[in-house]
Amino acid sequence: MINRREILELAREFGLAPHIVEKDYVLAWVLAGIYNHPDLGGTWIFKGGTCLKKCYFETYRFSEDLDFTLTDAAHLGEAFLTEAFSTIAAWVYYSSGIEVPVEALRFEIYQNPRGRTAVEGRLAYRGPLQPRGDLPRIKLDLTADEQVVLVPAEREVHHPYSDRPDAAITALCYPYEELFAEKLRALTERERPRDLYDVVHLYWHGGETSDRALILSTLEQKCAFKGIEAPTIEGLENRPERAELEAEWGNMLAHQLPELPPFEQFWRELPQVLDWLFGSVVEMVHGAAGSYPLPAGTDLSWQPPRMVQAWHMPYPLETIRFAGANRLCVELGYEGSTRLIEPYSLRRTQEGNIVLHAIRHMDGGHRSYRIDRIQGARVTNISFAPRYAIELSASGPLSIGMGTRTTQARSSPSRGRRLTGTQPRARTRTSHSLTYVIACLACEKSFSRSRYDTRLNPHKTREGYPCLGRTGYLVETKY
């Protein structure tokens, strides 16, 4: 298990409460336990907002629940689930040191609106923060009567923490097109803030590379299955839930985001999503004209690390990447003054300096800022329409990875060690039993360390030249 300090560092980087980051950390290990279980691994299909966060988009809202469609309805029984999660709890403890007390497992069996059995589960856990009093909990939503239209996809689970196992954590997920259709169906049926947020992000960051016809046909089947009409902007605007959707925007999303985007920004985008999906427009109207024009002297061979991390800057650099993904302006402190910018690209110069390329929001002027000279950064709720492609985060569904790790979803399952019921007592791992491999952001030279610290001393490149880089990123951990 990672230590408390790592959670606090990432909480600062994301601009979130530490317990939100801790839950994100624990969620990945619970997913690993589920997908290493011999009965659950091939029959539970991961879906919902947490699936988007953990398996598709790194820079995204932090979700808190685990939603699954089960292909075997026999699993929706309290006795089966208690036994299965007792085994999973032992595996998670053995593998990570996270405690999931068996005596605190809770499974409520109920009938959903279609008269079919569903389950709401609660898993308590004791993670790196070691809270006093009542333990935090993870909610499980399990159903077996959802219509699964497309073949599930195996995806790597995003785990930007130093105990990331060498054998990647994977999950069986709804494919991108089915997630898009399912979120549109959910927005049509219940109009909740997280559904609107998710639909617009799916459009922004994956629509150009997805199969629009496949999304539409999947949506039509899901709406027919639920007995509802396909979504229209008039139908969504005139429903009684519309007022509550806006009123609850902050209550349901603010704690999951470094900065809450304005509701109007997302509601204004929704007609464009529907026009694109139903073919009223041929191309996505949100698309930018092209890449940000980079100046001479840019090292085109370098790309920023794709996995979110603690950069150990005087300001939280990851929140700038969040701002770009959400089309929000950043209030940037630089060389003694403050300016409002639209962030677009993070690149390295041939001299080894990491530079943020941006546009001044007020006058459209192009600017660049060395990240080691930035004095402060605050995400605002001022939205902007992109003038270029935003390169701070991926423009489509991510294959998550960093350094030399494999990043593609495997075509055949590789589940790792299977669960066998009784496991040996866990060995809680600490930083003293690990070697951290840190790569320089500027020259990519690697350093092995006995503790987690991405700050670098003066050093030379592999070719023997002085390097100006003073910050690195975690490539891998070795036991």
C-alpha positions as CSV (number, residue, x, y, z in Angstrom):
1,M,0.0,0.0,0.0
2,I,1.3,3.5,-0.8
3,N,1.8,5.9,2.0
4,R,-0.3,8.9,3.2
5,R,2.2,11.4,1.7
6,E,1.6,10.1,-1.9
7,I,-2.2,10.6,-1.5
8,L,-1.7,14.1,-0.1
9,E,0.7,15.0,-3.0
10,L,-1.7,13.9,-5.6
11,A,-4.6,15.6,-3.8
12,R,-2.7,18.9,-4.0
13,E,-1.9,18.2,-7.7
14,F,-5.6,17.6,-8.6
15,G,-7.0,20.3,-6.3
16,L,-9.3,17.7,-4.5
17,A,-9.9,16.5,-1.0
18,P,-7.5,13.7,0.0
19,H,-10.3,11.3,0.7
20,I,-11.5,11.6,-3.0
21,V,-8.0,10.6,-4.2
22,E,-7.8,7.8,-1.7
23,K,-11.0,6.3,-2.9
24,D,-9.8,6.5,-6.5
25,Y,-6.7,4.6,-5.4
26,V,-8.7,1.9,-3.6
27,L,-11.2,1.6,-6.5
28,A,-8.5,0.3,-8.8
29,W,-7.4,-2.5,-6.4
30,V,-11.1,-3.5,-5.8
31,L,-11.4,-3.7,-9.6
32,A,-8.3,-5.8,-9.7
33,G,-9.8,-8.2,-7.2
34,I,-13.1,-8.5,-9.1
35,Y,-11.4,-9.2,-12.4
36,N,-9.1,-11.8,-10.8
37,H,-12.0,-13.7,-9.4
38,P,-12.6,-16.9,-11.3
39,D,-16.4,-16.4,-11.4
40,L,-16.7,-12.7,-11.8
41,G,-13.8,-11.8,-14.1
42,G,-15.5,-12.9,-17.4
43,T,-19.2,-12.1,-16.5
44,W,-19.2,-8.6,-14.9
45,I,-19.2,-5.8,-17.4
46,F,-17.9,-2.4,-16.0
47,K,-19.8,0.7,-17.0
48,G,-20.7,4.2,-15.8
49,G,-18.7,7.3,-14.9
50,T,-16.1,5.4,-12.9
51,C,-15.4,3.2,-16.0
52,L,-14.9,6.4,-18.0
53,K,-12.5,7.7,-15.4
54,K,-10.5,4.6,-14.8
55,C,-10.4,3.0,-18.3
56,Y,-10.9,5.8,-20.9
57,F,-10.1,9.3,-19.7
58,E,-7.4,10.2,-17.3
59,T,-8.2,13.9,-16.9
60,Y,-11.8,13.5,-15.8
61,R,-14.2,13.8,-12.9
62,F,-13.4,11.6,-10.0
63,S,-16.2,9.1,-9.7
64,E,-17.1,7.1,-6.5
65,D,-19.3,4.1,-7.4
66,L,-18.7,0.9,-9.3
67,D,-21.5,0.0,-11.8
68,F,-21.7,-3.4,-13.5
69,T,-24.0,-5.3,-15.8
70,L,-23.9,-9.0,-14.9
71,T,-24.3,-11.6,-17.6
72,D,-25.2,-14.2,-15.0
73,A,-28.3,-13.3,-12.9
74,A,-27.4,-16.1,-10.4
75,H,-24.7,-13.8,-9.0
76,L,-27.4,-11.4,-7.7
77,G,-27.7,-13.3,-4.4
78,E,-26.6,-12.1,-1.0
79,A,-24.9,-15.4,-0.1
80,F,-23.0,-15.6,-3.4
81,L,-21.9,-12.0,-3.2
82,T,-20.8,-12.2,0.4
83,E,-18.7,-15.3,-0.3
84,A,-17.2,-13.8,-3.5
85,F,-16.3,-10.4,-1.9
86,S,-14.8,-12.2,1.2
87,T,-12.4,-13.8,-1.2
88,I,-11.8,-10.5,-3.0
89,A,-11.2,-8.8,0.3
90,A,-8.5,-11.3,1.1
91,W,-6.9,-10.9,-2.3
92,V,-6.9,-7.1,-2.1
93,Y,-5.3,-7.2,1.3
94,Y,-2.7,-9.7,0.2
95,S,-1.9,-7.8,-3.0
96,S,-1.9,-4.2,-1.7
97,G,-2.3,-4.0,2.1
98,I,-5.7,-2.3,1.8
99,E,-8.2,-3.7,4.3
100,V,-11.8,-4.5,3.2
101,P,-13.4,-5.8,6.4
102,V,-15.6,-8.8,5.7
103,E,-17.9,-8.1,8.6
104,A,-18.8,-4.7,7.0
105,L,-19.9,-6.1,3.7
106,R,-23.5,-5.1,2.9
107,F,-25.7,-6.2,0.0
108,E,-29.3,-5.0,-0.4
109,I,-31.4,-7.0,-2.8
110,Y,-34.3,-5.0,-4.4
111,Q,-36.6,-5.0,-7.4
112,N,-35.9,-2.3,-10.0
113,P,-38.6,-0.4,-11.9
114,R,-38.8,-3.3,-14.5
115,G,-39.6,-5.7,-11.7
116,R,-36.2,-7.5,-12.0
117,T,-33.7,-8.2,-9.2
118,A,-30.9,-5.7,-8.7
119,V,-28.3,-5.2,-5.9
120,E,-26.8,-2.2,-4.1
121,G,-23.6,-3.2,-2.3
122,R,-21.4,-1.4,0.2
123,L,-17.7,-2.1,0.8
124,A,-15.9,-0.4,3.6
125,Y,-12.1,0.0,3.4
126,R,-9.1,1.2,5.4
127,G,-6.6,2.8,3.0
128,P,-3.5,5.0,3.3
129,L,-5.2,7.9,5.2
130,Q,-6.1,5.5,8.0
131,P,-9.2,7.5,9.1
132,R,-10.6,7.4,12.7
133,G,-14.2,6.6,13.3
134,D,-16.4,5.1,10.6
135,L,-14.6,3.8,7.5
136,P,-15.3,5.2,4.1
137,R,-17.3,3.0,1.7
138,I,-17.5,2.2,-2.0
139,K,-21.0,1.7,-3.5
140,L,-21.7,-1.1,-5.9
141,D,-24.6,-1.1,-8.4
142,L,-25.3,-4.5,-9.9
143,T,-28.0,-5.3,-12.6
144,A,-28.5,-8.3,-14.9
145,D,-31.3,-7.1,-17.1
146,E,-29.6,-4.3,-19.0
147,Q,-29.4,-4.7,-22.8
148,V,-25.7,-5.2,-23.8
149,V,-25.6,-4.4,-27.5
150,L,-21.8,-4.5,-28.3
151,V,-19.1,-7.0,-27.5
152,P,-17.3,-5.9,-24.2
153,A,-13.8,-4.5,-24.4
154,E,-10.9,-5.4,-22.1
155,R,-9.3,-2.1,-21.0
156,E,-6.3,-1.3,-18.8
157,V,-7.3,0.4,-15.5
158,H,-5.7,3.7,-14.9
159,H,-3.7,3.6,-11.7
160,P,-1.3,6.5,-11.4
161,Y,0.2,5.4,-8.1
162,S,3.6,4.0,-7.2
163,D,2.3,0.5,-6.4
164,R,1.0,0.0,-9.9
165,P,1.6,-3.7,-10.6
166,D,3.8,-4.9,-13.4
167,A,1.0,-7.0,-14.7
168,A,-1.5,-4.3,-15.6
169,I,-4.9,-4.2,-13.9
170,T,-7.6,-4.8,-16.5
171,A,-11.4,-4.7,-16.6
172,L,-14.1,-6.0,-19.0
173,C,-15.9,-2.8,-20.0
174,Y,-18.6,-1.4,-22.2
175,P,-16.9,-0.3,-25.4
176,Y,-16.7,3.5,-26.1
177,E,-19.7,3.6,-28.4
178,E,-21.9,1.7,-26.0
179,L,-20.8,4.0,-23.1
180,F,-21.7,7.0,-25.2
181,A,-25.1,5.5,-26.1
182,E,-25.8,4.4,-22.5
183,K,-25.0,7.9,-21.1
184,L,-27.3,9.5,-23.7
185,R,-30.0,7.0,-22.7
186,A,-29.5,7.8,-19.0
187,L,-29.6,11.6,-19.7
188,T,-32.9,11.1,-21.6
189,E,-34.4,9.0,-18.8
190,R,-33.4,10.9,-15.7
191,E,-31.5,14.2,-16.6
192,R,-28.8,14.1,-13.9
193,P,-25.8,16.4,-13.8
194,R,-23.2,13.7,-14.2
195,D,-24.9,12.3,-17.3
196,L,-24.8,15.7,-19.0
197,Y,-21.1,16.1,-18.0
198,D,-20.3,12.7,-19.3
199,V,-22.2,13.0,-22.6
200,V,-20.4,16.3,-23.5
201,H,-17.0,14.9,-22.6
202,L,-17.6,11.8,-24.7
203,Y,-18.4,14.1,-27.6
204,W,-15.4,16.4,-27.0
205,H,-12.8,13.7,-26.5
206,G,-13.8,10.7,-28.6
207,G,-16.5,11.6,-31.0
208,E,-14.2,12.3,-33.9
209,T,-12.6,8.8,-33.7
210,S,-15.8,6.8,-32.8
211,D,-18.4,5.2,-35.1
212,R,-21.3,7.6,-35.1
213,A,-23.7,5.2,-36.8
214,L,-22.8,2.5,-34.2
215,I,-23.5,4.9,-31.4
216,L,-26.9,5.9,-32.9
217,S,-28.0,2.3,-33.5
218,T,-26.9,1.3,-30.0
219,L,-28.8,4.2,-28.5
220,E,-32.0,3.3,-30.5
221,Q,-31.9,-0.2,-29.2
222,K,-31.3,0.9,-25.6
223,C,-34.2,3.5,-25.8
224,A,-36.5,0.8,-27.3
225,F,-35.6,-1.6,-24.5
226,K,-36.4,1.0,-21.9
227,G,-39.6,2.1,-23.7
228,I,-38.5,5.8,-24.1
229,E,-38.1,8.1,-27.1
230,A,-34.8,9.0,-28.5
231,P,-33.4,12.2,-27.1
232,T,-34.2,15.6,-28.6
233,I,-33.2,19.0,-27.2
234,E,-36.9,20.1,-27.0
235,G,-37.8,17.0,-25.1
236,L,-34.9,17.5,-22.6
237,E,-35.6,21.2,-22.2
238,N,-39.4,20.7,-21.5
239,R,-39.1,17.9,-18.9
240,P,-39.8,18.7,-15.2
241,E,-36.3,17.4,-14.3
242,R,-34.6,20.2,-16.3
243,A,-34.8,22.7,-13.5
244,E,-33.4,20.2,-11.0
245,L,-30.6,19.3,-13.4
246,E,-29.3,22.9,-13.2
247,A,-30.0,23.3,-9.5
248,E,-28.1,20.2,-8.6
249,W,-25.2,20.8,-11.0
250,G,-22.8,22.0,-8.2
251,N,-24.1,19.6,-5.5
252,M,-23.5,16.5,-7.5
253,L,-20.3,17.4,-9.3
254,A,-18.3,20.0,-7.4
255,H,-16.5,17.6,-5.0
256,Q,-15.4,15.4,-8.0
257,L,-13.6,18.3,-9.9
258,P,-10.8,20.8,-9.2
259,E,-13.1,23.5,-10.5
260,L,-16.8,23.2,-11.4
261,P,-17.4,24.2,-15.0
262,P,-20.5,26.4,-15.6
263,F,-23.7,24.5,-16.3
264,E,-24.4,26.8,-19.2
265,Q,-21.2,25.7,-21.0
266,F,-22.4,22.1,-21.0
267,W,-26.1,22.7,-21.7
268,R,-25.1,25.0,-24.6
269,E,-23.0,22.1,-26.1
270,L,-25.8,19.5,-26.0
271,P,-27.7,20.6,-29.2
272,Q,-24.4,20.3,-31.1
273,V,-24.0,16.7,-29.7
274,L,-27.4,15.7,-30.9
275,D,-27.1,17.5,-34.3
276,W,-23.8,15.5,-34.8
277,L,-25.3,12.2,-33.7
278,F,-28.5,12.4,-35.8
279,G,-26.7,13.6,-38.9
280,S,-27.9,17.3,-39.0
281,V,-24.2,18.3,-39.3
282,V,-21.5,16.2,-41.0
283,E,-18.6,17.2,-38.9
284,M,-18.2,17.9,-35.2
285,V,-18.7,21.6,-34.8
286,H,-16.6,21.8,-31.7
287,G,-13.5,20.6,-33.6
288,A,-10.5,22.9,-33.7
289,A,-8.9,24.0,-37.0
290,G,-5.7,22.1,-36.3
291,S,-2.7,21.8,-34.0
292,Y,-1.3,24.8,-32.0
293,P,1.4,26.4,-34.1
294,L,4.6,25.6,-32.3
295,P,7.6,27.9,-32.6
296,A,11.0,27.0,-34.1
297,G,13.2,25.2,-31.7
298,T,10.5,22.8,-30.4
299,D,11.6,19.2,-29.8
300,L,9.0,17.4,-31.8
301,S,10.2,14.0,-30.6
302,W,9.0,14.7,-27.0
303,Q,5.5,14.3,-25.6
304,P,4.3,15.0,-22.1
305,P,3.7,12.0,-19.8
306,R,0.3,10.6,-20.4
307,M,-0.3,9.5,-16.9
308,V,-1.3,12.1,-14.4
309,Q,1.2,12.6,-11.6
310,A,2.5,14.8,-8.9
311,W,5.0,17.2,-10.6
312,H,6.3,18.8,-7.4
313,M,6.0,22.3,-8.8
314,P,5.1,25.3,-6.6
315,Y,1.7,25.1,-8.3
316,P,-0.5,22.1,-9.4
317,L,0.4,21.5,-13.0
318,E,-2.2,18.7,-13.4
319,T,-5.0,21.3,-12.8
320,I,-3.8,23.0,-16.0
321,R,-4.3,19.8,-17.9
322,F,-7.8,19.5,-16.3
323,A,-8.6,23.0,-17.5
324,G,-7.7,22.2,-21.0
325,A,-9.8,19.0,-21.0
326,N,-12.8,21.0,-19.7
327,R,-12.2,24.2,-21.9
328,L,-11.7,26.4,-18.9
329,C,-9.3,29.4,-18.6
330,V,-6.4,29.4,-16.2
331,E,-5.4,32.4,-14.1
332,L,-1.6,32.1,-14.4
333,G,1.0,33.8,-12.3
334,Y,4.2,34.5,-14.2
335,E,7.2,36.8,-13.6
336,G,5.3,38.9,-11.1
337,S,2.0,39.4,-12.9
338,T,-1.2,37.5,-13.5
339,R,-2.9,36.8,-16.8
340,L,-5.9,34.8,-18.0
341,I,-5.0,32.2,-20.6
342,E,-6.4,29.3,-22.6
343,P,-4.0,26.4,-22.3
344,Y,-3.3,24.3,-25.4
345,S,0.0,22.5,-25.5
346,L,2.8,21.3,-23.3
347,R,6.1,20.9,-25.2
348,R,9.9,20.7,-24.7
349,T,12.4,23.0,-26.4
350,Q,15.6,21.7,-27.9
351,E,17.4,23.3,-25.0
352,G,15.4,21.0,-22.6
353,N,12.9,23.5,-21.2
354,I,9.3,22.3,-20.7
355,V,7.0,25.1,-22.1
356,L,3.2,25.7,-21.8
357,H,1.8,27.1,-25.0
358,A,-1.4,29.2,-24.5
359,I,-3.5,32.1,-25.8
360,R,-4.3,35.2,-23.8
361,H,-8.1,35.0,-23.4
362,M,-8.7,38.8,-23.7
363,D,-6.9,39.6,-26.9
364,G,-6.1,36.2,-28.6
365,G,-2.3,36.7,-28.4
366,H,-0.1,33.6,-28.5
367,R,2.1,33.1,-25.5
368,S,4.5,30.5,-24.1
369,Y,5.6,30.0,-20.4
370,R,8.4,27.9,-19.0
371,I,6.8,25.7,-16.4
372,D,9.8,26.2,-14.0
373,R,9.1,29.9,-14.0
374,I,5.3,29.7,-13.4
375,Q,4.5,31.1,-10.0
376,G,0.9,30.1,-9.6
377,A,-2.0,28.6,-11.5
378,R,-5.7,28.6,-10.7
379,V,-8.5,27.0,-12.8
380,T,-11.4,29.5,-13.3
381,N,-14.9,28.8,-14.3
382,I,-14.5,31.0,-17.4
383,S,-15.0,28.7,-20.5
384,F,-13.5,29.2,-23.9
385,A,-14.1,27.7,-27.4
386,P,-10.9,26.0,-28.6
387,R,-9.1,27.7,-31.5
388,Y,-6.8,24.8,-31.9
389,A,-6.6,21.1,-30.8
390,I,-5.9,20.9,-27.1
391,E,-2.8,18.8,-26.6
392,L,-2.6,18.8,-22.8
393,S,-4.6,15.6,-22.7
394,A,-5.5,13.0,-25.3
395,S,-8.2,13.9,-27.8
396,G,-9.7,10.4,-27.7
397,P,-10.2,7.4,-25.5
398,L,-6.9,6.7,-23.8
399,S,-4.7,3.6,-23.8
400,I,-3.2,4.4,-20.5
401,G,0.5,4.1,-19.8
402,M,3.8,5.9,-19.3
403,G,7.4,5.3,-20.2
404,T,8.1,1.8,-21.6
405,R,5.0,0.1,-20.2
406,T,2.6,-1.4,-22.7
407,T,-0.5,0.8,-23.2
408,Q,-2.8,-1.1,-25.5
409,A,-5.8,-3.1,-24.3
410,R,-4.9,-6.7,-24.9
411,S,-6.9,-8.7,-27.4
412,S,-6.9,-11.8,-25.1
413,P,-7.5,-11.7,-21.4
414,S,-4.5,-11.8,-19.0
415,R,-6.0,-11.9,-15.6
416,G,-2.8,-12.5,-13.5
417,R,-3.1,-14.5,-10.3
418,R,-6.5,-16.1,-9.7
419,L,-8.4,-16.0,-6.5
420,T,-8.4,-19.2,-4.5
421,G,-10.5,-18.5,-1.4
422,T,-7.9,-18.4,1.4
423,Q,-4.8,-16.2,0.9
424,P,-1.8,-15.7,3.1
425,R,-1.7,-12.7,5.4
426,A,-0.9,-9.5,3.6
427,R,2.5,-8.0,3.6
428,T,2.0,-4.2,3.7
429,R,4.4,-2.7,1.3
430,T,6.2,0.5,2.1
431,S,8.5,2.7,0.1
432,H,11.5,0.9,1.7
433,S,10.8,-2.3,-0.2
434,L,10.4,-0.6,-3.6
435,T,12.7,1.0,-6.2
436,Y,11.3,4.0,-8.0
437,V,12.5,4.6,-11.5
438,I,12.2,8.3,-12.3
439,A,12.8,9.8,-15.8
440,C,13.8,13.4,-16.4
441,L,11.0,15.4,-18.1
442,A,13.7,17.2,-20.2
443,C,16.2,14.6,-21.3
444,E,14.3,11.4,-20.3
445,K,17.4,10.0,-18.5
446,S,16.3,7.5,-15.8
447,F,17.3,7.4,-12.2
448,S,16.6,4.6,-9.6
449,R,15.6,5.7,-6.1
450,S,14.7,4.0,-2.8
451,R,12.0,6.6,-2.1
452,Y,9.3,8.4,-4.2
453,D,10.6,11.8,-5.1
454,T,10.4,13.3,-8.6
455,R,12.7,16.2,-7.9
456,L,16.1,16.0,-9.7
457,N,19.5,17.3,-9.0
458,P,21.8,18.8,-11.7
459,H,22.8,16.0,-14.1
460,K,24.0,15.3,-17.6
461,T,22.1,13.7,-20.5
462,R,23.0,10.2,-21.7
463,E,25.2,11.9,-24.2
464,G,27.1,13.8,-21.5
465,Y,25.7,17.3,-22.0
466,P,24.4,19.4,-19.0
467,C,20.6,19.1,-18.6
468,L,18.4,21.9,-17.3
469,G,15.6,19.6,-16.2
470,R,14.8,19.6,-12.5
471,T,11.6,17.5,-12.5
472,G,11.0,13.9,-13.4
473,Y,8.1,11.5,-13.7
474,L,7.5,8.0,-12.4
475,V,8.2,5.4,-15.0
476,E,7.8,2.2,-12.9
477,T,8.3,0.7,-9.5
478,K,10.3,-2.5,-8.8
479,Y,9.9,-4.8,-5.8
